[in-house]
């Protein structure tokens, strides 16, 4: 099954279609991002993928990896692993 990924931001009229595996890879790439960064990341990814002459797992991974560097990736850390807690246990 193919799913659309909208690449229409900034005046582009392109829409790309992804297989289930490709969509899964895209969503996995967005998962570590803050929720507020996911939509801009997905739009930027769609724009970049629309420019690629061919698309496959390697291209999607490369483009997603390069774009992740442009977005703030912050791990979610529970209160129990804060640095001050670790200092208290010495």
N, C-alpha and C positions, 0 to 999 in steps of 0.2 A: 504494500500500500504506500502511496506517496502522499506526503503532507506538504502544504505550502509554507514557505517562510517569506515574510513580507520584506522586500528590499526597496520599498517606495519612499523612504525618508529622503529629504533634501532634493525633491524634484524627480527622482528616479521613478520610472513606471514599471520596473522589473519586479517579477515575483518568481522565486525559484521553488522547485519541487524537490523534496528530499525523501529518500526511502526511509523505512522504519529504523534501520541501522544508522543511517546518517542523522536522522532526527535525534536518536538516542545519544549519539556522540555529541551533537550540538548542545543538548540539554545537560549532559554531563559536564561539558565545558563551562556552562553558565552556573552550575550548582555552587561552586565555591565563592562566587561573587556575592556581594551584599545585594539583597532584594532590590534596592533602588538602582543598582547598576545593571541588573539583568536585562531589562528592556533595551537600554542603549547598546549594550553588548550584542544582543541578538540582532538588532537593526544594523549595527556596523558589520557584523558577521555576514548577514544576508547581502549587504552591499558588496563586500569583498568577494564572496562566493559568486555573485552575479557577474563579476569581472573575469573570473577564471574560465579559460576555454574548455577545460575538462574538470570534472568533479569526482572525487572518490574519497575513501577513508583517509589517505595520506594528505590530500589537499585540505580536507576539512580540519584534520588535526593540526596541520601547520598554520592555517589561517586563524583557528581558534586560539592556539598557543600564543601567536604573535599579538592578537588582540587582548588576551588576558593581561598581558604586561601593561597595557594602557589603562586598565581599570584596576581600582584598588581591591586587592584580594586580602581580606582579613579573616584569619581563622576565628571561629566562634569558640571561646574558651569559657568553661563554667567557672563560677566563682572559686571553686576548690583548687584550681590550678593557677591562680594569680601569683605573680612573683613574690608578693609580700607573704603569702602563705608558705611558700617554699623556704623563705628566709627564716621564718619562725620555727621550722622543724630542724634546724641545725643543732 
